[in-house]
Amino acid sequence: MFLLFSSIATCWVLLSVQSLQGGSNDTQLASKAEESALDHWSFKPLTRPSVPRVENEQWLGNAIDAFILAKLKNEGVRPAPQADRRTLIRRLCLDLLGLPPDPSRVQAFLEDGQPDAYARLLDRLLASPHFGERWGRHWLDLARYADSDGYEDDRHRPNAWRYRDWVIDAINRDLVFNRFTIEQLAGDLLPAASEQQRIGTGFLRNSLLNESANDADNEEFRVKAAKDRASTMGTVWLGLTIACCECHDHKYDPFTQRDYYGLYAFFNDVDDVDLKLPDGIARVVQATQRESHLHIRGNFLQRSDKVEPHAPGRLSVFRKSGPRADRLDLAHWLFEPTHPLTARVAANRHWQHLFGRGLIATPEDFGVQSEPPRHPQLLDWLATEFRKGQWSRKKMIHMIVTSATYRQSSHHRPELAKNDPENELVARQNRFRVEAEIVGDLSLAVSGLLQDRMGGPPRQPPFPAGLAVDVLKREKLLEPSRGSDRHCRGIYVNVQRTFPHPMLTAFDVADANQACTRRERSNTPIQALSLLNGPGVMDCASALALRMLNNGQVSKDLVRYGFEFCLSRPPSRLEQQLLTDLFNDLRQLYEINPSAADQVVGGAALGQTPVAQYAAWVGVARTLLNHEEFITRE
């Protein structure tokens, strides 16, 4: 009976496959379902909308605001007022650098009365090397970057960091998005490809690798890696769930199993190799040729028709540069003028990082099952503007953050809570917690411990006390780094696929096993406990207390200094009193129990400052670092 049903299923699959045969330029009429799906807004040709005319409005900063304001007026809603200057500089620094502004920079911005003060601040931030670290992290989420192989053994990848540094450098020098894409998908195929261009193909090398596989399994895991590369390409550049087509035609979107294996064929023509560099090696890819086939129900052992590398011609014309299409052809196809998705997906992603939510709430799915955008014309205008700006990431960011829409206050608007609870109208800015890595970066920055050294091999922060890392079976974890290496930015922390650092996990770090298009933002007690007791927290609290003691003479000054350093604003009268009372209570406690004070400060003191007093200020600093506002982007 099993064989009968198996035969029937196989015949059905083969018949379905035969009915969908065709290459990239297949002129055969699509089914009615496909035709209907192709009418979906995201598959329609990208055209540049006219900017709405909004009469007698002084609020407009640029064209973005005209689109937003036209929709708000239609809904009978006014935009939120502009955020105050302290909020604006902190917002910009967190969004562009992932670091808080120094109090002296905040004060200088407050005192700068020139009309171009905001523009000059923005230019400085975009030129900072920390910009690449901040926005490089966004891309590494998509690239499923990790410093280990994954699977059971999860062995360390000693040179994976070279790709991470390539991303940071490319973003800092504003390598335009089309070139940025080409060098990652096909840098090895460029004429006279440089070492750096070949290192860019580390994007493809980020697939999981099972080094413990035996000879019988090697082909299975090689195929898994090729499929992962095809699916990741679809997620990152097309915003589509093409992985659904591994076993069958897509149930909703106009993509067939043959389309999927046409994309798979590009990455099936890839071998992993070592690239020798002056100071070491990098693991990259090189082109080969393999025969590709459809896999019946996704089973690589059950192959049917042969498939040549090709892209779905129904989206945009696909051009081959030679007898056999290659990854360079695929990369160029993504930027064909008629391609409807690449620019839309990328523009939406920029908006998402600057507002906490994309104009399309599902950046991984622009397909038929996605919700339509509330601002479709704005999305298309941004997409065409991205192309018009020669695919410059910095130009796109500059345009968005100079809009009045971006500069709105994020204060809650009760009158909109019922009709627009998700703020889809963008009648205010969004308030949200920063990502896992930035939580740690903020503490290191305000404490003065943040290491300046950029790039290089990954660093391993200490693990939480009592964590039984010795019971892990096969995973080889890095030894905790020593000295200042413990205090690196989160982007340089070792990414272990099967065992990410617990502090980062608590704050919803990306899963490096697959492309992450958006991070979750949970709210759990573990997060508060991590900020109070996590590894490195006391180091930061002690260092911040020293900074406070070095910059104030009386309790009121110390509280104000620490508060402004952490939150970029002075404390209110109530906040000042609460922290002063906390200091006094802690000092009395430590005077009664000196051993507890010694435990807090390790027996050290600052000059003539009594140990009990120093320990009390550590407690105040620890409270500031655990403040909800400290890890929140307003």
C-alpha positions in Angstrom: 0.0 0.0 0.0 2.8 2.4 0.9 4.5 1.8 -2.5 1.2 2.5 -4.3 0.7 5.8 -2.6 4.4 6.6 -3.1 4.0 5.9 -6.8 0.9 8.0 -7.1 2.6 10.9 -5.2 5.7 10.6 -7.4 3.6 10.7 -10.6 1.6 13.7 -9.4 4.8 15.6 -8.7 6.3 14.7 -12.0 3.2 15.7 -13.9 3.1 19.0 -12.0 6.8 19.6 -12.8 6.3 18.9 -16.5 3.4 21.3 -16.6 5.7 24.1 -15.3 8.8 23.5 -17.5 10.4 26.6 -18.9 13.4 28.8 -18.5 13.9 32.4 -17.5 12.3 33.7 -20.7 9.4 31.2 -20.7 6.6 32.8 -22.7 4.1 30.1 -21.8 1.0 31.7 -20.1 1.0 31.4 -16.4 -1.9 29.8 -14.6 -4.8 32.0 -13.5 -3.6 31.8 -10.0 -0.2 33.0 -11.0 -1.7 35.9 -13.1 -3.7 36.9 -10.1 -0.7 36.8 -7.8 1.3 38.8 -10.3 -1.3 41.6 -9.9 -0.2 41.9 -6.3 1.1 45.4 -5.5 4.8 44.3 -4.8 5.1 42.5 -8.2 3.9 45.4 -10.2 6.5 47.6 -12.0 8.1 50.2 -9.8 7.1 53.7 -10.9 7.8 57.0 -9.3 4.7 58.6 -7.7 4.1 62.3 -7.7 4.8 64.0 -4.4 1.4 65.1 -3.0 0.6 68.8 -2.8 0.0 70.0 0.7 -1.1 73.6 0.9 0.0 76.1 3.5 2.1 73.8 5.6 5.3 74.9 7.3 5.9 71.4 8.8 7.3 69.9 5.6 11.0 69.1 5.7 11.2 67.1 2.5 9.1 65.0 0.2 8.7 62.2 2.8 6.7 64.6 4.9 4.3 65.4 2.1 3.3 61.8 1.7 2.9 61.4 5.4 1.0 64.6 5.9 -1.4 64.0 3.0 -2.4 60.7 4.6 -2.7 62.2 8.1 -4.9 65.0 6.7 -7.1 62.5 5.0 -7.5 60.7 8.4 -8.1 64.0 10.2 -4.9 63.6 12.3 -2.2 66.2 13.0 1.5 65.1 13.2 3.3 65.1 16.5 5.4 68.0 17.5 9.1 67.9 17.0 11.1 66.1 19.7 13.3 68.3 21.9 16.9 68.7 21.1 18.2 66.4 23.8 16.0 63.6 22.4 17.0 64.4 18.8 20.7 64.1 19.4 20.3 60.9 21.5 18.0 59.4 18.9 20.5 60.2 16.1 23.4 58.8 18.0 21.6 55.6 18.9 20.2 55.1 15.3 23.4 55.9 13.5 26.2 54.9 15.9 24.5 52.7 18.5 26.3 54.8 21.1 25.1 57.5 23.5 26.1 61.1 23.0 28.7 62.5 25.4 27.3 65.2 27.7 29.6 67.7 26.2 28.3 66.9 22.7 24.8 67.3 23.9 25.5 70.6 25.5 27.3 71.9 22.3 24.2 70.9 20.3 21.9 72.7 22.7 24.0 75.8 22.4 24.4 75.7 18.6 21.9 78.3 17.4 22.9 78.0 13.7 20.1 76.7 11.4 22.3 74.0 10.0 23.2 72.6 13.5 21.2 69.4 12.9 22.7 68.9 9.4 26.2 69.3 10.7 25.6 66.9 13.5 24.2 64.4 11.0 27.3 64.7 8.7 29.6 64.0 11.6 27.7 60.9 12.6 27.6 59.5 9.1 31.3 60.0 8.8 32.1 58.2 12.0 33.7 54.8 11.8 31.1 53.7 14.4 28.4 54.1 11.7 29.7 51.0 9.9 29.7 49.1 13.2 26.1 50.0 13.9 24.7 49.4 10.4 27.0 46.5 9.7 25.2 44.7 12.6 21.9 45.1 10.7 23.4 43.5 7.6 25.1 40.7 9.5 21.7 39.7 10.9 20.5 39.2 7.3 23.8 37.4 6.3 23.3 34.9 9.2 26.9 35.7 10.3 28.5 33.5 12.9 31.9 32.6 14.1 31.1 28.9 14.3 29.9 26.1 11.9 26.7 25.1 13.6 25.3 21.6 13.9 26.4 19.3 16.7 30.2 20.0 16.8 29.7 23.7 16.1 33.4 24.2 15.5 35.0 27.7 15.6 35.6 29.5 12.3 38.9 31.3 12.9 38.7 33.6 9.9 34.9 34.3 9.6 35.6 37.8 11.1 37.2 38.9 7.9 33.8 39.0 6.2 32.4 40.9 9.2 35.1 43.5 8.9 34.5 43.6 5.2 30.9 44.6 5.8 31.8 47.3 8.3 34.4 48.8 6.0 32.0 48.6 3.0 29.3 50.4 4.9 31.6 53.1 6.2 32.9 53.9 2.7 29.3 53.8 1.5 29.9 51.1 -1.1 26.7 51.5 -3.1 24.1 48.9 -2.6 24.2 47.4 -6.1 28.0 47.0 -5.8 27.7 45.8 -2.2 25.4 43.1 -3.5 27.5 42.1 -6.5 30.6 41.6 -4.4 28.8 39.4 -1.9 27.0 37.2 -4.4 29.7 37.1 -7.1 32.8 39.0 -6.0 34.9 36.1 -7.2 33.5 36.3 -10.7 34.4 40.0 -11.2 37.2 40.7 -13.7 40.5 40.7 -11.9 38.7 40.2 -8.6 40.6 41.8 -5.7 41.2 40.0 -2.4 38.6 42.3 -0.7 36.0 41.5 -3.4 36.5 37.8 -2.9 36.3 38.2 0.9 32.8 39.8 0.2 31.7 36.3 -0.9 31.9 35.4 2.7 28.2 36.2 2.6 27.7 32.8 0.9 30.2 31.1 3.2 28.0 31.9 6.2 25.9 28.8 5.6 26.1 26.1 8.3 28.7 23.5 7.9 28.7 19.9 9.3 32.4 19.0 9.7 31.6 15.8 11.4 29.5 14.4 8.5 30.8 11.2 7.0 31.4 10.6 3.3 27.8 9.5 2.8 26.4 12.6 4.4 28.8 15.2 2.8 26.6 15.6 -0.3 23.5 16.0 1.8 25.0 18.9 3.8 26.6 20.4 0.6 23.1 20.5 -0.9 21.6 22.0 2.3 24.2 24.8 2.1 23.3 25.5 -1.6 19.6 25.6 -0.7 20.3 27.9 2.2 22.1 30.3 0.0 19.2 30.3 -2.5 16.6 30.8 0.2 18.7 33.5 1.9 19.1 35.4 -1.3 15.3 35.4 -1.7 14.7 36.6 1.8 17.4 39.4 1.7 16.9 40.9 -1.7 13.4 39.8 -2.8 11.6 39.8 0.5 10.0 36.5 -0.4 9.5 33.1 1.2 10.9 31.2 -1.8 12.1 28.4 0.5 8.4 27.3 0.3 9.2 26.1 -3.2 11.8 23.5 -2.3 9.1 20.8 -2.2 6.3 22.2 -4.3 5.0 25.3 -6.2 4.4 28.3 -3.9 0.8 28.2 -2.6 0.3 31.9 -2.8 3.1 33.7 -4.7 3.8 33.3 -8.4 6.9 31.1 -8.0 7.2 27.5 -9.0 9.4 24.7 -7.8 11.3 25.1 -11.1 12.0 28.7 -10.2 13.4 27.6 -6.9 15.8 25.1 -8.4 16.8 27.6 -11.1 18.0 29.8 -8.2 19.5 26.8 -6.4 21.5 25.9 -9.5 23.5 29.2 -9.2 24.6 28.3 -5.7 25.0 24.6 -6.6 27.9 25.9 -8.8 29.9 26.9 -5.8 32.9 25.4 -4.0 34.4 26.6 -0.7 38.1 27.4 -0.8 40.8 29.1 1.2 42.0 32.5 0.1 45.6 33.2 1.2 46.1 36.7 2.6 49.3 38.5 3.7 48.4 38.0 7.4 46.3 34.8 7.2 43.6 33.1 5.3 39.9 33.7 4.6 37.3 31.2 3.6 35.6 32.2 0.4 33.9 30.6 -2.6 34.9 29.9 -6.2 32.8 28.9 -9.2 32.5 25.4 -10.5 29.9 23.6 -12.6 27.5 21.0 -11.4 24.4 19.5 -13.0 21.3 20.6 -11.1 17.9 18.9 -11.0 14.5 19.3 -9.5 14.3 17.4 -6.2 11.1 15.5 -5.8 9.4 16.8 -2.7 12.7 18.4 -1.7 14.5 15.1 -1.4 18.0 15.5 -2.9 18.2 11.8 -3.5 15.1 11.8 -5.7 16.0 14.0 -8.7 13.9 14.6 -11.8 14.4 17.1 -14.6 17.6 18.8 -15.2 17.5 22.6 -14.4 19.8 25.3 -15.7 20.6 28.4 -13.6 17.9 31.0 -14.2 16.0 33.6 -12.3 12.2 34.0 -12.4 11.6 35.8 -15.7 8.1 36.8 -14.6 9.6 39.4 -12.2 12.0 41.0 -14.5 14.0 40.2 -17.7 16.9 38.0 -17.0 20.0 38.3 -19.1 22.8 35.8 -19.5 26.3 37.1 -20.2 27.5 33.7 -21.6 26.3 30.3 -22.6 25.6 29.4 -19.0 24.2 31.9 -16.5 26.2 32.5 -13.4 25.9 34.3 -10.0 27.1 37.6 -11.6 24.2 37.5 -14.0 21.9 36.8 -11.0 23.3 39.8 -9.1 22.8 42.1 -12.1 19.3 40.8 -12.5 18.4 42.1 -9.0 19.2 45.6 -10.2 17.4 45.5 -13.6 15.5 48.8 -14.0 12.2 46.8 -14.3 12.8 44.7 -11.2 9.9 45.4 -8.8 11.3 44.1 -5.5 14.9 44.9 -4.8 14.6 48.6 -4.3 11.3 48.3 -2.4 12.7 45.7 0.0 15.8 47.7 0.7 14.0 51.0 1.1 11.6 49.4 3.6 14.5 48.0 5.5 16.1 51.5 5.9 12.7 52.8 7.2 12.4 49.9 9.6 15.8 50.6 11.3 15.0 54.3 11.7 11.4 53.9 12.9 11.4 50.5 14.6 8.9 49.2 12.1 8.9 49.1 8.3 6.3 50.5 6.1 5.8 46.8 5.4 5.6 45.1 8.8 6.9 41.8 7.3 10.2 42.6 5.7 10.8 38.9 5.0 7.5 38.6 3.1 6.4 41.0 0.4 4.2 38.3 -1.1 0.4 37.9 -1.5 -0.1 37.0 2.2 1.5 40.2 3.5 -0.5 43.1 4.7 -0.6 46.0 2.2 1.5 49.1 3.2 -0.4 52.0 4.8 1.8 54.3 2.8 2.3 52.5 -0.6 3.2 55.7 -2.6 5.8 56.7 0.0 7.4 53.2 -0.2 7.6 53.4 -4.0 8.9 56.9 -3.9 11.6 55.9 -1.4 12.5 52.9 -3.6 12.8 55.1 -6.8 14.8 57.7 -4.8 17.2 54.9 -3.6 17.8 54.1 -7.3 18.0 57.7 -8.3 20.6 58.3 -5.5 22.8 55.6 -7.1 21.9 53.1 -4.4 23.8 55.1 -1.7 22.9 53.9 1.8 24.1 57.2 3.4 22.0 59.3 1.1 18.9 57.3 1.9 19.5 57.6 5.6 20.3 61.3 5.3 17.0 61.9 3.6 14.9 60.0 6.1 16.5 61.5 9.2 16.2 65.0 7.9 12.5 64.7 7.5 10.1 66.2 9.9 8.5 62.8 10.2 11.6 61.3 11.7 12.1 64.2 14.0 8.6 63.9 15.6 8.2 63.3 19.3 7.6 59.6 20.3 5.2 60.5 23.1 2.2 58.3 23.2 -1.0 59.8 21.7 -4.0 58.4 23.6 -6.4 59.7 20.9 -4.8 57.4 18.3 -4.5 54.3 20.5 -7.8 52.8 19.3 -7.7 53.5 15.5 -3.9 53.3 15.0 -2.4 51.2 17.8 0.7 50.3 15.8 1.3 53.8 14.6 1.0 52.8 11.0 0.1 56.4 10.1 3.4 57.5 11.5 1.7 60.3 13.4 4.6 60.2 15.9 8.0 58.5 16.2 8.3 55.1 17.8 9.8 54.3 21.2 11.6 51.0 21.4 14.3 49.1 23.3 17.7 49.0 21.6 19.1 45.6 20.3 20.9 43.1 22.5 24.4 44.2 21.4 23.6 47.9 21.9 22.5 47.3 25.5 26.0 46.2 26.3 27.6 48.9 24.2 25.7 51.6 26.1 26.9 50.4 29.5 30.5 50.2 28.3 30.3 53.6 26.7 29.0 55.6 29.6 31.4 53.8 32.0 34.4 54.7 29.8 35.4 51.0 29.4 34.5 50.7 25.7 37.4 49.4 23.7 38.4 51.6 20.8 40.0 48.9 18.7 37.9 48.0 15.7 37.9 44.7 13.8 39.9 41.6 14.2 39.2 38.2 15.6 36.1 37.8 17.8 36.3 38.5 21.5 34.6 36.4 24.2 33.0 38.2 27.2 32.9 36.3 30.5 30.0 33.9 31.0 27.5 34.4 33.8 28.8 33.0 37.1 27.7 29.4 37.7 27.0 28.7 34.1 27.9 25.0 33.5 29.7 25.4 30.3 31.8 22.4 31.1 28.8 20.1 30.6 28.5 20.9 26.9 29.2 17.9 24.9 31.0 18.8 21.7 30.9 22.5 21.4 34.3 24.2 21.9 33.6 27.6 23.4 36.2 30.3 23.3 38.0 31.2 26.5 36.8 34.5 27.9 39.0 37.4 26.6 41.4 39.1 29.0 42.0 42.8 29.7 40.4 45.4 27.6 39.3 42.8 25.0 36.5 42.0 27.4 35.0 45.4 26.8 34.5 45.3 23.0 31.5 46.4 21.1 28.8 43.8 20.7 29.4 43.4 17.0 32.8 41.9 17.8 31.5 39.4 20.4 32.0 35.7 19.4 28.8 34.4 17.7 28.5 30.7 18.6 25.5 29.3 16.7 24.4 26.6 19.2 25.3 28.6 22.3 25.0 32.4 21.9 26.1 34.4 24.9 23.3 34.3 27.5 23.3 38.1 28.0 22.6 38.6 24.3 20.0 35.9 24.3 18.1 37.5 27.1 17.7 40.6 24.8 16.5 38.7 21.7 19.8 38.5 19.8 19.4 37.3 16.2 19.4 33.6 15.4 22.6 33.1 13.3 21.2 29.9 11.8 19.1 31.8 9.4 18.6 35.3 7.9 17.0 37.6 10.5 15.0 40.4 8.9 13.6 41.8 12.1 14.4 41.2 15.8 11.8 40.4 18.3 11.5 42.7 21.3 10.3 40.7 24.3 9.9 42.0 27.9 11.0 39.5 30.5 12.2 39.5 34.2 15.4 37.9 33.0 16.3 41.1 31.2 16.1 43.1 34.4 18.1 40.5 36.3 20.7 40.5 33.5 21.2 44.2 33.8 21.6 43.9 37.5 23.8 40.9 37.8 25.0 40.0 34.3 28.7 39.4 33.6 30.5 42.8 33.3 27.7 44.8 34.9 29.7 45.4 38.0 32.7 46.4 36.0 30.6 49.0 34.2 28.9 50.2 37.4 32.3 50.6 39.2 33.8 52.5 36.3 30.8 54.8 36.0 31.0 55.5 39.8 34.6 56.5 39.4 33.7 58.9 36.5 31.0 60.4 38.7 33.4 60.8 41.7 35.9 62.4 39.4 33.5 65.0 38.1 31.5 66.1 41.2 32.1 67.4 44.7 28.7 66.9 46.3 26.1 64.3 46.0 23.8 66.5 44.0 26.5 67.1 41.4 27.4 63.4 41.2 23.8 62.4 40.7 23.3 65.0 37.9 26.5 64.1 36.2 25.8 60.3 36.1 22.2 60.9 35.1 23.2 63.1 32.2 25.9 60.7 31.1 23.4 57.8 31.0 20.2 59.5 29.8 21.4 62.7 28.0 19.2 64.8 30.2 19.2 66.2 33.8 17.2 64.5 36.4 13.9 65.8 37.6 13.6 67.0 41.2 12.0 63.7 42.1 14.6 61.6 40.3 17.3 63.7 42.0 15.8 63.1 45.4 15.2 59.3 44.9 18.8 58.7 43.8 20.2 60.9 46.6 18.1 58.9 49.1 19.4 55.6 47.5 23.0 56.8 48.0 22.4 57.7 51.6 20.7 54.4 52.4 23.4 52.4 50.7 26.2 54.3 52.4 24.6 53.7 55.8 24.2 50.0 55.0 27.9 49.7 53.9 29.1 51.6 56.9 27.4 49.1 59.1 28.6 46.1 57.0 32.1 47.0 55.6 32.6 43.5 54.2 29.6 44.0 51.9 31.2 47.3 50.7 34.5 45.5 50.1 32.7 42.8 48.1 31.2 45.6 45.9 34.4 47.5 45.2 37.0 44.7 45.7 38.6 46.5 48.5 39.6 49.5 46.4 38.7 53.1 47.0 39.2 56.4 45.1 41.8 58.6 46.8 40.3 59.8 50.1 36.8 58.5 49.3 35.8 56.0 52.0 35.0 52.4 50.8 31.4 52.6 52.0 30.8 55.9 50.1 32.4 54.5 46.9 30.3 51.3 47.1 27.2 53.4 47.5 27.9 55.3 44.4 28.5 52.0 42.6 24.9 51.1 43.6 23.6 54.4 42.2 25.5 53.8 39.0 24.1 50.3 38.8 20.6 51.7 39.2 21.2 54.1 36.3 22.4 51.3 34.1 19.3 49.3 34.9 17.0 52.3 34.1 14.4 51.4 31.4 15.1 54.7 29.7 18.8 54.0 29.4 18.2 51.1 27.0 15.4 52.8 25.2 15.5 54.8 22.0 13.0 57.6 22.2 
